[in-house]
Amino acid sequence: MSERRRDPESLLRSLKEQTGWSSRGRLKIFFGYAAGVGKTYAMLEAARQVKAQGVDVVIGYIEPHARPQTMALTEGLVSLPVQTVTYKGLSLKELDLDQALKRRPQLILVDELAHTNAPGSRHLKRYQDVEELLKAGIDVYSTVNVQHLESLNDIVASITGIAVRERIPDSVFDEADQVELVDLEPQELIQRLNQGLVYRQGQAQKALSSFFTVENLTALREIALRRTADRVMRITEKVRPQASDYYTDEHILVCLSAAPTNGRIIRTAARLAQAFKGRFTALFVETPAFGSMTDADRRRLRDHIHLAQQLGAQIELLWGEDIPAQIAEFARLAGVSKIVLGRSNTRRPGWGWGKESFSEKLSALAPNLDIYIIPDKQNQSDRPYTPPKKYIPAIEIRLKDLGITLVTLAICTLLSLGFRQIGFSEANIITVYILGVQIVAIVTQGQGCSLIASLAAVLTFNFVFTEPRFTLAAYDEGYPVTFVIMFAAGLLTSSLAGKIKRHAAQSAQTAYRMKVLLETSQQLQQQTTHQGLIDVMAKQLLKMLNKPLVIYDSEERRGQRQLTPPCVYNTEASVPESELINPNEQAVADWVFRNNKRAGASTATLGSARCYYLAIRAADTVYGVVGIALNGEPLDPFENNLVLSMLSEGALALDKETLARRKEEAQMQVKNEQLRANLLRSISHDLRTPLTSISGNAGILLNSPQSLDSARSRQLIADIAEDSAWLINLVENLLSITKIENGTMSLNLQTELMEEVITEALQHISRHRREHHIVHEECPQIVLVRIDSQLMMQVIINLVNNAIQYTPEGSRITIRSFLEGQELVVEVADDGPGIPDAMKERIFDLFYTSRGQIADSRRGMGLGLALCQSIISAHGGRLAVRDNVPHGALFSFRCPAEEVCAYESTVDFNRGRR
C-alpha cells in the first residue's frame, strides 16, 4: 500500500536509481502575491512529505525569517553550508553552488528565486544557479512573488509605487515543471502582519502603511491568479491535440531605444504578444547619431536588448536616418501587424507649425498597422533622458583632403577661364564650380573640405568672373542672391554626397557580413573532416569580427564528449595567449560546455572573464566552445546574431559529419559481423570433411591393423598426412588473414632467388597434383628479388591449389616466370574452364569462390585468393587475373628485380628436369 501512495515524482526518482538514467531535474515554484502568504512554509512542508517517502532532500538556502513556525520546519532536514562573500565590509550569505553540485541530492530547496547574488559569485542571479542545478539532474523547490516576474514588473510598480529590482524572466516561470499558488486572503495577511508573524513590529507597521494595503494586496492577488491561469492555459494548449493546427498572423513589433522607460514598453509589447499568441520582434534603427551616445545610454540600450531577448523577442537591427520610414518598410516586409511605441517616441523635435509627430508620420507610411502608444512616465529613480541630437557630421580637415580641394578649385577656375574666352555665360561657369564642389564632397572625408569648397567657389567666382574683376565687390545687385544660392547648392550637394557615402559604407559592411555568412555555409559543405569544419568556422569568425578567438573542440570518450586542449586563432593585433588560455578562462569554457549556455565577458554569468564564450551546439549536443576576446565592448546585436548563425551552421555540419562517421562505423561493424559469420560457417563445413577423414582413417589403423596390407596402410597414412597438411595450410591462411586485418603483419624482406621459392612451394601443394600436369617454366636469367620468402611461398601454394581445385583431372597447370624490364613477372596459368568476366571483379573478396557463392559445401573457403592479394599488396604489387589463351585462367604478379644473370631451365614436375 505504501508503494501505491507514492507520488509520480518519487516513482520517477526510483526509476532513475534503478536504471542509472540521468536527465534534467524538475523545478517546482511556490508562487505568491506578497511576502508572508506562506510560500517558504508550504515549500518546507512539501519537502518534509517527500523526505518521508525516502527521497534525499537537503536545504541549499533558506532566507532567514523571524517566523518561528516556518523555521521549525527546517528541523530534521539536512542543510548545506552556505557560501560567505565579503563585499564592502559586509559578510553576505549565498547558496554554495559547488557544494550542492558535489553533494548531488535528489531534491534541494532554494528560497527566493529572483535574488541577486553577491558580486564575485558565479552567476548574477539565483535563478541561474537553479538552472545549473536542474542541468545536473537535481530537482529544485523554490519560491517567487508575482512582482518579481519581468513582464509584470511595471504593472506592480504602478499599483504599489515601488519598483522591484530583483526580477526573473517569464520563461523561467512558464517552463517550470510545477507551479503551486500559495494563496491567502488579504485581510488574513494583514492580520498576520499585525501579529508580528511576517515582520518585526517596526517593519510591520511601516509595511502596513505603504505596500501592504488592502487595495494593493487585492490587486496583486488578482494579477497572481490571472498569471497562474495564463500558465495553465498555455500548458493546456500545448497538450491539446488540435493545438498543432493552430496558427496566427499576429506579429508584434516594439521599437528599442536607450530611454529609461523603454523597458516598460518592451514588457507591454511582450504581454501583447502573449495575449495575441503572435510573433514578437524588437527593432533598433541605428542612425548616424548613434556614435554620439554616452556610455550610460549604450549600456542601457544593451540592457533593453537583453530584456527583449529574455522576453522572447527576435532582435533586428537596421541602419538609416529616417527612423519612421525604416520602421514602416521593415514592418511591410516582415508582415508586422502591431507596433508598440512609447509616448516620448511620438514627439518629434522641431520648430514651427504643421510638423508631423513620429506616430503621425509612421501612420502615414504604414496606414494598415495598429500603433499602440504606451504612457512612459519616468520613475523618480530614473534620471532625465535626453535623446541623441540630430547627427551633425564631424568637421575634420586633413592635409591631403585640403590639397585635393585646392587642386579641384584651381582646375575649375582654369576651365571656367577657358569657357569665358569661348563666350560661355556666367550661368555655365557657376555649374562648373558646383561640379567641383560635388567632386570634393565625394573624394574627401567628412564635410569640412566640402564647406571650404562651397565658400571658396563662391569667393573665387566673385573675385575672378564678376565685375569689377579681381575684387570681392559686385556691381550687379542680383549677384549676392546668386552667391547665396550658389553656396547653398554647393553645401546641399556636398551634404547629399556625404549621406550617400555613409549609406554606401553601411551597405558595404552589411554586404560583407552577408558574404562571409554565405562563404561559411559554402565552405562548411565542402569540408568532410571534423578538424576541417572547425578550421572553417574559426577562419570565418576571425574574418567577420577581427577579434582573437579561442576554440575548444570536443571528442567522445567512453560515451561522453569531453573538451580537448584549446586552439588560439589570433589577429594581426596579437593578444598574448596567456590572456586567452589560463585556468580561469578554461573553467568558464568548461562551464559553457557542460551547461550549453553562453557565459563570460558581457554576460551575467562569470562576467569577469576575458572572453565571451558560446557553445557550438546542435540540439542538445555540444561539439565545442568558442571564446571571443572582447576589448570591453560587447558584440552589437547584429554581430551577435551573425555569430550565432555561423555557429549554428558549423554545429549542423559537425552533427552531419558525426552521423556520417557513425554510419560508416556501423556499416563497417555490420560488414565485420558478416565476415565473422561467413568465417564460422565456412570453418564449420570445411573442417568437418578432413577431420572426419583423419578420424576415420586413424580409427581403422588403430582397430584393425592386422587386416590391412602394407599398401592399404600407407594409403591411409598418406590420406591422414594430406588432410593434416590441408588443415595446417588453412590455419596458416586464417592466421595471416587475422594479422592483415589487425595491421600486425610484418614483412621479413630478404634477397631471394624466386625460382627456389617456387620450387619449394610446389613441394607443399595438394596431393591432387598427381592428377594434373604441373609444369614450371623457369626464367632464362637468374633473377634475385627482395621478398618475404615464407609469405611468397604461401601465395604460390594458394594459386596452384586453387588451379588444382577448379580444373578437371588431366589439366595442365603452368608456373612461369620471366623478366620484363626491371620487374620479374610470375604467372600461374591453367587450361580449365576459366573464370567468367562478371566474377573477376569479386574473386579476390573474402569467402568468395568462382562459383559465385559463399564456399560452404566443399574445401574452398574463399580465403586463398584474398590472402594472396593482401600479401602481394604488402610487397607493393597487385595480383591480377585474366583469361588464358585459348582457354583457362591466368593469375600474375610482379616483383622488382635486384640482380639478373643469364640462365635457362624448364622443370616438368611429373617427369623431372629436362
KOLRO-951942 format. One line per 3 residues: their letters; for each residue z, x, y of C-alpha. Coordinates in steps of 0.2 Angstrom, whole numbers, plus 5000, padded with zeros to 4 digits. Layout:
N
a) Z/X/Y | ...
END
This chain:
914
mse) 5000/5000/5000 | 5004/5014/5012 | 4986/5021/5010
rrr) 4979/5004/5015 | 4989/5003/5031 | 4982/5020/5037
dpe) 4970/5018/5052 | 4952/5024/5051 | 4956/5040/5061
sll) 4969/5046/5048 | 4957/5042/5034 | 4943/5052/5044
rsl) 4955/5067/5045 | 4959/5066/5027 | 4941/5067/5023
keq) 4939/5082/5034 | 4954/5091/5025 | 4947/5087/5008
tgw) 4929/5092/5011 | 4931/5105/5024 | 4919/5096/5035
ssr) 4921/5101/5054 | 4915/5090/5068 | 4918/5086/5086
grl) 4935/5080/5090 | 4939/5062/5096 | 4945/5058/5114
kif) 4957/5043/5117 | 4961/5039/5135 | 4976/5029/5140
fgy) 4969/5021/5156 | 4980/5013/5170 | 4978/5007/5188
aag) 4993/5016/5195 | 5006/5028/5191 | 5021/5020/5182
vgk) 5012/5007/5172 | 5016/5017/5156 | 5001/5027/5151
tya) 5011/5043/5146 | 5024/5031/5137 | 5010/5022/5127
mle) 5002/5039/5123 | 5018/5046/5116 | 5022/5031/5106
aar) 5005/5031/5099 | 5006/5049/5094 | 5023/5046/5085
qvk) 5015/5032/5075 | 5001/5044/5070 | 5013/5058/5066
aqg) 5022/5046/5054 | 5006/5045/5044 | 5006/5063/5041
vdv) 4995/5069/5055 | 4998/5086/5063 | 5002/5081/5081
vig) 5008/5093/5095 | 5011/5092/5113 | 4999/5103/5123
yie) 5005/5097/5141 | 5016/5083/5147 | 5018/5081/5165
pha) 5037/5082/5169 | 5044/5065/5173 | 5060/5059/5179
rpq) 5059/5045/5167 | 5072/5046/5153 | 5064/5033/5141
tma) 5047/5042/5142 | 5054/5060/5139 | 5065/5054/5125
lte) 5048/5050/5115 | 5044/5069/5115 | 5059/5072/5104
glv) 5053/5076/5086 | 5036/5082/5092 | 5031/5100/5092
slp) 5027/5106/5110 | 5016/5121/5113 | 5022/5134/5125
vqt) 5014/5131/5142 | 5005/5145/5152 | 5013/5151/5168
vty) 5002/5155/5183 | 5009/5163/5198 | 5000/5158/5214
kgl) 5005/5161/5232 | 5023/5165/5226 | 5024/5149/5216
slk) 5025/5148/5197 | 5014/5134/5191 | 5014/5127/5173
eld) 4997/5124/5164 | 4990/5120/5147 | 4989/5136/5137
ldq) 4971/5133/5130 | 4970/5148/5120 | 4987/5144/5111
alk) 4980/5126/5107 | 4964/5133/5100 | 4973/5146/5090
rrp) 4986/5133/5083 | 4972/5120/5079 | 4982/5104/5077
qli) 4974/5088/5071 | 4979/5079/5087 | 4985/5086/5104
lvd) 4992/5077/5119 | 4986/5082/5136 | 4993/5072/5150
ela) 4984/5070/5167 | 4966/5072/5163 | 4960/5074/5181
htn) 4972/5088/5185 | 4965/5103/5194 | 4970/5119/5186
apg) 4979/5133/5195 | 4967/5147/5202 | 4964/5160/5188
srh) 4963/5148/5174 | 4948/5147/5163 | 4942/5131/5169
lkr) 4943/5122/5186 | 4948/5105/5179 | 4959/5100/5165
yqd) 4945/5088/5158 | 4935/5104/5155 | 4949/5111/5144
vee) 4949/5095/5134 | 4930/5096/5132 | 4933/5114/5124
llk) 4947/5107/5113 | 4935/5092/5107 | 4921/5105/5104
agi) 4933/5114/5092 | 4936/5098/5082 | 4953/5094/5089
dvy) 4957/5076/5093 | 4965/5073/5110 | 4975/5060/5118
stv) 4975/5060/5137 | 4979/5049/5152 | 4970/5044/5168
nvq) 4971/5032/5183 | 4957/5022/5190 | 4957/5031/5207
hle) 4953/5047/5198 | 4935/5041/5192 | 4922/5049/5203
sln) 4911/5034/5206 | 4926/5023/5211 | 4935/5036/5222
div) 4929/5030/5239 | 4932/5011/5234 | 4950/5016/5230
asi) 4951/5026/5246 | 4945/5011/5257 | 4958/5000/5249
tgi) 4973/5012/5249 | 4968/5023/5264 | 4972/5038/5253
avr) 4958/5050/5247 | 4962/5056/5229 | 4956/5074/5227
eri) 4958/5076/5208 | 4943/5067/5200 | 4933/5067/5184
pds) 4915/5062/5181 | 4912/5045/5175 | 4903/5052/5159
vfd) 4920/5059/5153 | 4927/5041/5154 | 4912/5032/5147
ead) 4909/5044/5132 | 4927/5044/5126 | 4929/5038/5109
qve) 4943/5026/5113 | 4950/5019/5130 | 4966/5009/5129
lvd) 4970/5000/5145 | 4989/5001/5149 | 4992/4985/5160
lep) 5007/4979/5169 | 5009/4965/5182 | 5010/4972/5200
qel) 5027/4964/5203 | 5034/4971/5187 | 5028/4989/5193
iqr) 5036/4986/5210 | 5052/4981/5201 | 5052/4997/5191
lnq) 5050/5007/5207 | 5065/4999/5215 | 5075/5003/5199
glv) 5070/5021/5200 | 5061/5021/5184 | 5045/5029/5191
yrq) 5050/5040/5206 | 5067/5046/5213 | 5074/5034/5226
gqa) 5067/5043/5241 | 5050/5045/5234 | 5050/5027/5228
qka) 5054/5020/5245 | 5040/5030/5253 | 5028/5024/5239
lss) 5033/5006/5241 | 5029/5007/5260 | 5012/5014/5258
fft) 5002/5014/5242 | 5012/5003/5230 | 5010/4986/5240
ven) 5006/4970/5230 | 4989/4969/5239 | 4984/4987/5234
lta) 4990/4986/5216 | 4982/4969/5213 | 4965/4976/5220
lre) 4967/4992/5209 | 4971/4982/5194 | 4956/4971/5196
ial) 4945/4987/5198 | 4953/4995/5182 | 4950/4979/5172
rrt) 4932/4977/5178 | 4929/4996/5174 | 4936/4994/5157
adr) 4925/4978/5154 | 4909/4988/5160 | 4913/5001/5147
vmr) 4914/4988/5133 | 4898/4980/5139 | 4889/4997/5139
ite) 4895/5000/5121 | 4890/4983/5115 | 4873/4985/5122
kvr) 4871/5002/5113 | 4876/4995/5096 | 4866/4978/5099
pqa) 4850/4978/5088 | 4839/4972/5101 | 4845/4984/5114
sdy) 4831/4996/5109 | 4818/4984/5115 | 4827/4983/5132
ytd) 4818/4991/5147 | 4819/4991/5166 | 4808/4996/5180
ehi) 4823/4999/5192 | 4823/5016/5200 | 4837/5021/5212
lvc) 4834/5035/5225 | 4848/5042/5235 | 4845/5055/5249
lsa) 4855/5071/5249 | 4862/5079/5264 | 4876/5091/5270
apt) 4885/5077/5279 | 4903/5075/5273 | 4901/5056/5270
ngr) 4886/5059/5258 | 4897/5060/5243 | 4901/5041/5246
iir) 4883/5037/5247 | 4879/5046/5231 | 4893/5036/5222
taa) 4887/5020/5229 | 4869/5024/5223 | 4877/5028/5205
rla) 4886/5012/5204 | 4869/5003/5209 | 4860/5012/5195
qaf) 4873/5007/5183 | 4873/4989/5189 | 4854/4988/5188
kgr) 4853/4999/5172 | 4839/5009/5180 | 4835/5027/5183
fta) 4844/5037/5196 | 4836/5051/5207 | 4844/5061/5220
lfv) 4831/5069/5233 | 4834/5083/5245 | 4820/5086/5258
etp) 4821/5104/5264 | 4815/5106/5282 | 4812/5122/5292
afg) 4829/5118/5300 | 4837/5122/5283 | 4838/5140/5287
smt) 4849/5137/5302 | 4863/5128/5292 | 4880/5135/5292
dad) 4888/5142/5276 | 4900/5127/5276 | 4886/5115/5276
rrr) 4877/5124/5262 | 4892/5124/5251 | 4894/5105/5255
lrd) 4876/5102/5251 | 4878/5111/5234 | 4894/5101/5230
hih) 4884/5085/5234 | 4870/5091/5222 | 4883/5094/5209
laq) 4891/5077/5211 | 4874/5069/5209 | 4871/5078/5193
qlg) 4888/5073/5187 | 4884/5055/5190 | 4868/5056/5180
aqi) 4855/5059/5194 | 4839/5069/5192 | 4839/5081/5206
ell) 4822/5083/5215 | 4818/5095/5230 | 4804/5093/5242
wge) 4799/5103/5257 | 4792/5096/5274 | 4796/5092/5292
dip) 4793/5073/5292 | 4808/5068/5281 | 4804/5049/5281
aqi) 4786/5052/5276 | 4791/5064/5262 | 4803/5051/5255
aef) 4791/5037/5256 | 4777/5047/5247 | 4789/5053/5233
arl) 4795/5035/5231 | 4777/5029/5229 | 4773/5042/5216
agv) 4789/5041/5206 | 4790/5022/5206 | 4806/5020/5216
ski) 4812/5003/5219 | 4828/5005/5229 | 4833/5018/5242
vlg) 4851/5021/5247 | 4854/5029/5264 | 4870/5032/5275
rsn) 4871/5024/5291 | 4870/5041/5300 | 4853/5044/5292
trr) 4847/5029/5301 | 4849/5036/5318 | 4835/5046/5325
pgw) 4839/5059/5339 | 4828/5057/5354 | 4827/5050/5371
gwg) 4818/5035/5378 | 4814/5018/5373 | 4804/5012/5358
kes) 4810/5027/5347 | 4809/5021/5329 | 4825/5024/5319
fse) 4825/5033/5302 | 4826/5017/5292 | 4813/5008/5303
kls) 4800/5022/5300 | 4804/5023/5282 | 4802/5004/5280
ala) 4785/5005/5289 | 4779/5019/5277 | 4786/5010/5262
pnl) 4787/4991/5265 | 4789/4987/5247 | 4805/4997/5245
diy) 4823/4989/5246 | 4833/5000/5258 | 4852/5000/5256
iip) 4861/5006/5272 | 4879/5011/5267 | 4893/5012/5280
dkq) 4898/5030/5280 | 4913/5031/5292 | 4921/5048/5291
nqs) 4939/5051/5284 | 4951/5059/5295 | 4951/5074/5284
drp) 4933/5076/5287 | 4928/5087/5301 | 4914/5080/5313
ytp) 4897/5084/5306 | 4883/5089/5317 | 4866/5088/5308
pkk) 4855/5103/5310 | 4845/5103/5326 | 4826/5102/5326
yip) 4818/5118/5320 | 4813/5130/5333 | 4803/5144/5327
aie) 4811/5161/5330 | 4804/5171/5344 | 4801/5188/5337
irl) 4788/5201/5343 | 4783/5215/5333 | 4774/5230/5340
kdl) 4760/5228/5328 | 4758/5209/5332 | 4758/5214/5351
git) 4744/5226/5348 | 4734/5213/5339 | 4737/5201/5354
lvt) 4731/5213/5367 | 4716/5218/5357 | 4711/5200/5354
lai) 4713/5195/5373 | 4703/5211/5378 | 4689/5206/5366
ctl) 4689/5188/5373 | 4688/5195/5390 | 4673/5206/5386
lsl) 4664/5191/5378 | 4668/5180/5392 | 4661/5193/5405
gfr) 4645/5193/5394 | 4644/5174/5394 | 4646/5174/5413
qig) 4632/5186/5415 | 4621/5175/5404 | 4626/5160/5415
fse) 4639/5150/5405 | 4651/5139/5414 | 4669/5141/5415
ani) 4672/5127/5403 | 4664/5138/5390 | 4674/5153/5394
itv) 4690/5143/5393 | 4686/5139/5374 | 4684/5157/5371
yil) 4702/5161/5376 | 4708/5146/5367 | 4699/5153/5351
gvq) 4708/5169/5354 | 4725/5161/5355 | 4722/5152/5339
iva) 4717/5169/5331 | 4733/5177/5337 | 4743/5162/5330
ivt) 4735/5164/5313 | 4736/5183/5312 | 4753/5186/5319
qgq) 4771/5182/5313 | 4782/5169/5322 | 4777/5161/5339
gcs) 4782/5175/5351 | 4765/5183/5352 | 4757/5165/5352
lia) 4767/5161/5368 | 4762/5178/5376 | 4744/5175/5371
sla) 4744/5157/5379 | 4751/5163/5395 | 4741/5179/5396
avl) 4725/5169/5393 | 4728/5158/5407 | 4733/5173/5419
tfn) 4718/5183/5413 | 4706/5168/5416 | 4713/5165/5433
fvf) 4713/5184/5438 | 4695/5188/5431 | 4685/5172/5432
tep) 4691/5161/5446 | 4688/5163/5465 | 4694/5173/5473
rft) 4692/5185/5458 | 4704/5199/5454 | 4719/5189/5461
laa) 4731/5176/5455 | 4726/5164/5468 | 4713/5150/5466
yde) 4703/5141/5480 | 4699/5125/5469 | 4714/5113/5470
gyp) 4710/5107/5452 | 4712/5124/5444 | 4732/5123/5442
vtf) 4729/5107/5432 | 4716/5117/5422 | 4728/5131/5419
vim) 4742/5119/5413 | 4730/5111/5401 | 4723/5127/5395
faa) 4741/5134/5392 | 4746/5118/5383 | 4731/5118/5372
gll) 4734/5136/5368 | 4753/5133/5364 | 4749/5117/5354
tss) 4735/5126/5343 | 4747/5140/5340 | 4761/5129/5335
lag) 4750/5119/5323 | 4744/5136/5316 | 4762/5141/5313
kik) 4766/5125/5305 | 4751/5127/5293 | 4756/5144/5289
rha) 4773/5138/5284 | 4767/5124/5274 | 4755/5136/5265
aqs) 4769/5149/5262 | 4779/5135/5254 | 4764/5128/5244
aqt) 4761/5146/5238 | 4779/5148/5232 | 4778/5131/5223
ayr) 4761/5135/5215 | 4768/5152/5210 | 4783/5145/5201
mkv) 4772/5132/5193 | 4760/5146/5187 | 4775/5156/5180
lle) 4781/5140/5171 | 4763/5137/5164 | 4762/5155/5159
tsq) 4778/5154/5150 | 4773/5139/5139 | 4756/5148/5135
qlq) 4764/5165/5131 | 4778/5157/5120 | 4764/5148/5110
qqt) 4755/5164/5107 | 4771/5173/5100 | 4776/5172/5082
thq) 4791/5183/5081 | 4809/5180/5086 | 4810/5195/5097
gli) 4793/5192/5105 | 4799/5175/5111 | 4815/5182/5118
dvm) 4805/5196/5127 | 4793/5182/5135 | 4807/5172/5141
akq) 4816/5187/5149 | 4799/5193/5157 | 4795/5176/5164
llk) 4813/5173/5171 | 4813/5190/5179 | 4796/5186/5187
mln) 4802/5169/5193 | 4819/5174/5200 | 4818/5193/5203
kpl) 4836/5195/5198 | 4843/5206/5184 | 4846/5197/5168
viy) 4856/5199/5153 | 4851/5191/5136 | 4862/5189/5121
dse) 4852/5185/5106 | 4860/5177/5090 | 4857/5179/5072
err) 4863/5169/5057 | 4877/5177/5047 | 4885/5168/5032
gqr) 4878/5152/5038 | 4884/5153/5056 | 4875/5160/5071
qlt) 4883/5174/5080 | 4879/5184/5096 | 4871/5201/5095
ppc) 4873/5215/5107 | 4866/5211/5124 | 4850/5217/5132
vyn) 4848/5220/5150 | 4832/5216/5160 | 4833/5224/5177
tea) 4823/5223/5193 | 4817/5236/5204 | 4833/5234/5214
svp) 4843/5240/5199 | 4861/5234/5196 | 4872/5246/5186
ese) 4873/5239/5168 | 4892/5241/5169 | 4892/5227/5181
lin) 4882/5216/5169 | 4889/5221/5152 | 4908/5223/5151
pne) 4922/5214/5141 | 4924/5200/5154 | 4906/5196/5156
qav) 4904/5196/5137 | 4919/5185/5135 | 4910/5172/5147
adw) 4894/5174/5137 | 4903/5171/5121 | 4912/5155/5128
vfr) 4895/5148/5133 | 4888/5152/5116 | 4902/5143/5107
nnk) 4903/5128/5119 | 4885/5126/5123 | 4889/5124/5141
rag) 4885/5134/5157 | 4898/5145/5165 | 4901/5160/5176
ast) 4896/5163/5194 | 4893/5147/5205 | 4901/5135/5191
atl) 4919/5128/5189 | 4921/5137/5173 | 4925/5156/5173
gsa) 4918/5157/5190 | 4924/5174/5194 | 4910/5181/5183
rcy) 4896/5192/5190 | 4883/5182/5181 | 4878/5164/5179
yla) 4877/5160/5161 | 4866/5147/5152 | 4864/5143/5134
ira) 4846/5144/5126 | 4848/5129/5116 | 4838/5116/5106
adt) 4848/5100/5102 | 4865/5107/5096 | 4858/5124/5090
vyg) 4862/5138/5102 | 4849/5153/5100 | 4857/5164/5113
vvg) 4864/5165/5130 | 4855/5171/5146 | 4865/5178/5161
ial) 4858/5179/5178 | 4865/5191/5191 | 4869/5181/5207
nge) 4872/5190/5223 | 4884/5177/5230 | 4870/5164/5232
pld) 4868/5151/5218 | 4851/5146/5212 | 4844/5132/5223
pfe) 4841/5115/5213 | 4823/5118/5211 | 4825/5135/5204
nnl) 4839/5129/5193 | 4828/5115/5186 | 4814/5128/5183
vls) 4826/5140/5174 | 4832/5125/5163 | 4814/5120/5159
mls) 4809/5138/5154 | 4825/5140/5143 | 4821/5123/5135
ega) 4803/5129/5131 | 4810/5145/5124 | 4823/5136/5114
lal) 4810/5124/5106 | 4799/5139/5102 | 4813/5148/5094
dke) 4818/5132/5085 | 4800/5131/5079 | 4799/5149/5073
tla) 4816/5147/5064 | 4809/5132/5055 | 4793/5141/5050
rrk) 4803/5156/5044 | 4815/5145/5034 | 4800/5135/5027
eea) 4792/5151/5022 | 4808/5157/5013 | 4809/5140/5004
qmq) 4791/5142/4998 | 4795/5160/4993 | 4810/5154/4984
vkn) 4800/5140/4975 | 4787/5152/4970 | 4800/5164/4963
eql) 4808/5150/4953 | 4791/5145/4946 | 4788/5163/4941
ran) 4805/5164/4933 | 4802/5148/4924 | 4785/5154/4918
llr) 4793/5171/4913 | 4806/5162/4902 | 4794/5150/4895
sis) 4782/5164/4891 | 4795/5175/4883 | 4802/5161/4873
hdl) 4785/5158/4865 | 4778/5176/4864 | 4794/5184/4857
rtp) 4795/5171/4843 | 4780/5177/4833 | 4783/5196/4832
lts) 4802/5193/4829 | 4798/5181/4815 | 4786/5193/4808
isg) 4798/5208/4809 | 4812/5197/4802 | 4802/5191/4788
nag) 4794/5207/4783 | 4811/5216/4784 | 4819/5202/4773
ill) 4805/5204/4760 | 4808/5223/4759 | 4827/5221/4758
nsp) 4827/5207/4745 | 4814/5211/4733 | 4809/5230/4734
qsl) 4806/5232/4716 | 4792/5218/4715 | 4782/5227/4729
dsa) 4770/5241/4726 | 4769/5256/4737 | 4753/5249/4746
rsr) 4761/5232/4750 | 4777/5241/4756 | 4768/5252/4768
qli) 4758/5237/4774 | 4774/5228/4778 | 4782/5243/4786
adi) 4766/5245/4796 | 4767/5227/4802 | 4785/5229/4807
aed) 4781/5245/4817 | 4766/5236/4825 | 4777/5221/4830
saw) 4790/5233/4836 | 4778/5243/4847 | 4771/5227/4854
lin) 4789/5222/4859 | 4793/5239/4867 | 4777/5238/4877
lve) 4782/5220/4883 | 4799/5226/4888 | 4791/5241/4897
nll) 4780/5229/4907 | 4794/5217/4911 | 4805/5232/4917
sit) 4790/5238/4928 | 4787/5221/4935 | 4805/5220/4939
kie) 4805/5236/4948 | 4790/5232/4958 | 4796/5215/4963
ngt) 4813/5223/4969 | 4804/5238/4978 | 4813/5250/4967
msl) 4798/5258/4958 | 4796/5276/4962 | 4781/5287/4958
nlq) 4783/5304/4949 | 4767/5311/4955 | 4761/5327/4947
tel) 4744/5335/4945 | 4737/5330/4928 | 4721/5330/4918
mee) 4715/5312/4917 | 4706/5314/4900 | 4723/5320/4892
vit) 4732/5305/4899 | 4718/5293/4892 | 4718/5302/4875
eal) 4737/5300/4874 | 4736/5282/4879 | 4724/5277/4866
qhi) 4736/5283/4853 | 4748/5270/4858 | 4736/5255/4858
srh) 4737/5240/4846 | 4734/5241/4828 | 4720/5229/4830
rre) 4709/5244/4837 | 4703/5247/4819 | 4694/5230/4821
hhi) 4685/5236/4836 | 4674/5250/4840 | 4683/5261/4854
vhe) 4673/5275/4862 | 4680/5287/4875 | 4666/5295/4886
ecp) 4674/5310/4894 | 4670/5316/4911 | 4657/5330/4911
qiv) 4668/5340/4923 | 4687/5345/4921 | 4695/5334/4935
lvr) 4713/5336/4940 | 4721/5321/4948 | 4739/5318/4956
ids) 4746/5303/4947 | 4762/5297/4938 | 4756/5300/4920
qlm) 4768/5288/4912 | 4763/5273/4923 | 4744/5278/4922
mqv) 4746/5278/4903 | 4753/5260/4904 | 4738/5255/4914
iin) 4726/5262/4901 | 4736/5254/4887 | 4736/5237/4895
lvn) 4717/5237/4899 | 4712/5242/4882 | 4724/5230/4873
nai) 4718/5216/4885 | 4700/5220/4879 | 4705/5220/4861
qyt) 4714/5203/4863 | 4700/5194/4872 | 4685/5201/4862
peg) 4679/5197/4844 | 4681/5209/4830 | 4667/5222/4829
sri) 4666/5223/4848 | 4663/5239/4857 | 4676/5245/4870
tir) 4671/5260/4881 | 4683/5270/4891 | 4673/5282/4903
sfl) 4677/5292/4917 | 4666/5301/4930 | 4666/5310/4946
egq) 4659/5300/4961 | 4661/5310/4977 | 4678/5316/4978
elv) 4685/5302/4968 | 4687/5301/4949 | 4682/5283/4943
vev) 4689/5276/4927 | 4681/5261/4918 | 4686/5251/4903
add) 4671/5240/4898 | 4668/5228/4883 | 4654/5218/4876
gpg) 4664/5202/4873 | 4661/5185/4881 | 4666/5191/4898
ipd) 4676/5183/4912 | 4669/5168/4922 | 4667/5171/4941
amk) 4680/5157/4945 | 4693/5166/4936 | 4691/5183/4943
eri) 4700/5179/4959 | 4716/5175/4949 | 4715/5186/4934
fdl) 4727/5198/4942 | 4740/5185/4946 | 4756/5185/4936
fyt) 4756/5174/4920 | 4738/5170/4922 | 4726/5173/4907
srg) 4707/5172/4906 | 4708/5155/4898 | 4714/5149/4914
qia) 4731/5143/4908 | 4749/5149/4908 | 4749/5160/4892
dsr) 4762/5152/4881 | 4753/5150/4864 | 4750/5167/4858
rgm) 4753/5185/4863 | 4746/5186/4881 | 4759/5183/4894
glg) 4748/5187/4909 | 4759/5202/4914 | 4747/5217/4909
lal) 4734/5215/4922 | 4746/5210/4936 | 4756/5226/4932
cqs) 4740/5237/4932 | 4736/5230/4949 | 4753/5235/4956
iis) 4753/5252/4948 | 4736/5256/4955 | 4740/5249/4972
ahg) 4756/5261/4972 | 4744/5275/4969 | 4734/5270/4984
grl) 4719/5262/4975 | 4714/5245/4969 | 4709/5238/4952
avr) 4693/5228/4951 | 4684/5218/4938 | 4665/5214/4937
dnv) 4653/5209/4923 | 4647/5222/4911 | 4628/5223/4908
phg) 4621/5215/4898 | 4637/5205/4894 | 4656/5208/4894
alf) 4669/5213/4907 | 4672/5229/4916 | 4688/5235/4924
sfr) 4688/5250/4935 | 4699/5260/4947 | 4698/5276/4957
cpa) 4709/5291/4960 | 4707/5306/4972 | 4701/5322/4963
eev) 4711/5338/4967 | 4700/5351/4957 | 4684/5350/4947
cay) 4677/5361/4934 | 4661/5360/4923 | 4664/5352/4905
est) 4657/5338/4894 | 4663/5329/4879 | 4662/5312/4870
vdf) 4675/5305/4858 | 4672/5291/4846 | 4690/5285/4840
nrg) 4683/5278/4824 | 4673/5295/4819 | 4682/5309/4829
rr) 4675/5321/4841 | 4656/5325/4842
END
